[in-house]
Amino acid sequence: MTFTVGPRITQQIMKTGSMSSSVHRLWIGSTGLLTRPAIDYYNGDVDKETRKYSAAKTAVKVAITVFNGILTRIVAEKLGIWMVKKGIIQPLSKNLDAVAFANGVATVTSFLATVLTTFTLDIPLINSGLNFTLDKLFPGQRK
């Protein structure tokens, strides 16, 4: 089975292939920020107050992880490219595309930094953000 796409769709697909990991995270995170709280809010299996509370919790969690993920990736990508430019990381073969290699190092650096900051920043920020936000939105309801 073959699925042939036209030139406009092909151009869009090619653009996504050249996006940095921070831009990918922005698109994925934006989608999550728009949909996940809405799913919680419109969950008919629980009462209205629980839905509001759950939607607020989800919105805080997603917003913090998206913001931290994008910021971490931007900084790590710049660090990866800087390390290649300064010669700190070099390929064994000199026959590689220098830009592609630098972008690859930036992506790997971004991935490693994201894994690290998920445990060191996301979890404490989410706890603090949830405590602050839920105390403001739902005073006296938290245990």
C-alpha positions as CSV (number, residue, x, y, z in Angstrom):
1,M,0.0,0.0,0.0
2,T,1.3,3.4,-1.0
3,F,0.2,6.7,0.4
4,T,1.3,9.6,-1.9
5,V,1.3,13.1,-0.5
6,G,1.3,16.4,-2.4
7,P,4.0,19.0,-2.5
8,R,2.4,21.1,0.3
9,I,2.2,18.2,2.7
10,T,5.7,17.1,1.7
11,Q,7.0,20.6,2.6
12,Q,5.3,20.5,6.0
13,I,6.7,17.1,6.7
14,M,10.2,18.3,5.8
15,K,9.9,21.3,8.1
16,T,9.0,19.0,11.0
17,G,12.1,16.9,10.3
18,S,14.3,19.9,10.7
19,M,12.7,21.3,14.0
20,S,14.8,21.4,17.1
21,S,13.7,19.3,20.1
22,S,12.6,22.5,21.9
23,V,10.2,23.3,19.1
24,H,8.9,19.7,19.2
25,R,8.3,20.1,22.9
26,L,6.5,23.3,22.3
27,W,4.1,21.7,19.9
28,I,3.5,18.6,22.0
29,G,3.2,20.6,25.2
30,S,0.8,23.1,23.7
31,T,-1.4,20.3,22.6
32,G,-1.3,18.7,26.1
33,L,-2.0,22.1,27.7
34,L,-5.1,22.5,25.6
35,T,-6.5,19.0,25.8
36,R,-5.6,17.4,29.1
37,P,-7.3,19.9,31.4
38,A,-10.3,19.9,29.1
39,I,-10.5,16.1,29.3
40,D,-10.5,16.3,33.1
41,Y,-13.0,19.1,33.2
42,Y,-15.5,17.3,31.0
43,N,-15.1,13.9,32.7
44,G,-18.8,12.9,33.4
45,D,-17.8,10.1,35.8
46,V,-17.2,12.5,38.7
47,D,-19.0,15.5,40.3
48,K,-18.4,19.0,39.1
49,E,-16.2,20.1,42.0
50,T,-13.9,17.2,41.5
51,R,-13.7,17.9,37.8
52,K,-12.7,21.6,38.4
53,Y,-10.1,20.5,41.0
54,S,-8.7,17.8,38.7
55,A,-8.6,20.2,35.7
56,A,-6.7,22.8,37.7
57,K,-4.2,20.2,39.0
58,T,-3.6,18.9,35.4
59,A,-3.2,22.4,34.0
60,V,-0.6,23.3,36.7
61,K,1.4,20.1,36.1
62,V,1.3,20.4,32.3
63,A,2.2,24.1,32.3
64,I,5.2,23.6,34.6
65,T,6.6,20.5,32.7
66,V,6.1,22.2,29.4
67,F,7.8,25.5,30.4
68,N,10.7,23.6,32.1
69,G,11.0,21.2,29.2
70,I,11.2,24.0,26.6
71,L,13.6,26.1,28.6
72,T,15.8,23.2,29.4
73,R,15.9,22.1,25.8
74,I,16.7,25.6,24.5
75,V,19.6,26.0,26.9
76,A,20.9,22.4,26.3
77,E,20.7,22.8,22.5
78,K,22.8,26.0,22.6
79,L,25.3,24.2,25.0
80,G,25.6,21.3,22.6
81,I,26.2,23.5,19.6
82,W,28.7,25.6,21.6
83,M,30.6,22.4,22.6
84,V,31.0,21.4,19.0
85,K,32.1,24.9,17.9
86,K,34.7,25.1,20.7
87,G,36.0,21.6,19.7
88,I,35.0,20.0,23.1
89,I,33.1,17.4,21.2
90,Q,34.4,16.3,17.8
91,P,33.5,13.5,15.4
92,L,36.1,10.8,14.5
93,S,35.4,11.3,10.8
94,K,36.0,14.6,9.2
95,N,33.7,13.7,6.3
96,L,30.5,14.5,8.2
97,D,28.2,17.5,7.7
98,A,29.3,19.8,10.5
99,V,25.9,21.4,10.9
100,A,24.1,18.0,11.1
101,F,26.7,16.8,13.7
102,A,26.3,19.9,15.8
103,N,22.5,19.5,15.7
104,G,22.8,15.9,16.6
105,V,25.0,16.8,19.6
106,A,22.5,19.5,20.5
107,T,19.6,16.9,20.5
108,V,21.5,14.4,22.6
109,T,22.5,17.2,25.1
110,S,19.0,18.3,25.2
111,F,17.7,14.8,25.9
112,L,20.2,14.2,28.7
113,A,19.4,17.6,30.3
114,T,15.7,17.0,30.1
115,V,16.1,13.6,31.9
116,L,18.2,15.3,34.6
117,T,15.9,18.3,35.1
118,T,12.8,16.1,35.2
119,F,13.9,14.7,38.5
120,T,15.7,17.8,39.9
121,L,13.4,20.6,38.8
122,D,10.0,19.3,37.6
123,I,9.0,17.4,40.7
124,P,9.8,20.1,43.2
125,L,8.3,22.8,41.0
126,I,5.1,20.8,40.5
127,N,4.7,20.3,44.2
128,S,5.3,24.0,45.0
129,G,3.1,25.1,42.1
130,L,0.3,22.7,43.0
131,N,0.4,23.8,46.7
132,F,0.3,27.5,45.8
133,T,-2.3,27.3,43.0
134,L,-4.7,24.9,44.7
135,D,-4.6,26.9,47.9
136,K,-5.6,30.0,46.0
137,L,-8.3,28.4,43.8
138,F,-9.7,26.0,46.4
139,P,-9.0,27.4,49.9
140,G,-9.6,25.0,52.7
141,Q,-10.3,22.0,50.4
142,R,-6.9,20.5,50.4
143,K,-5.9,18.0,53.1
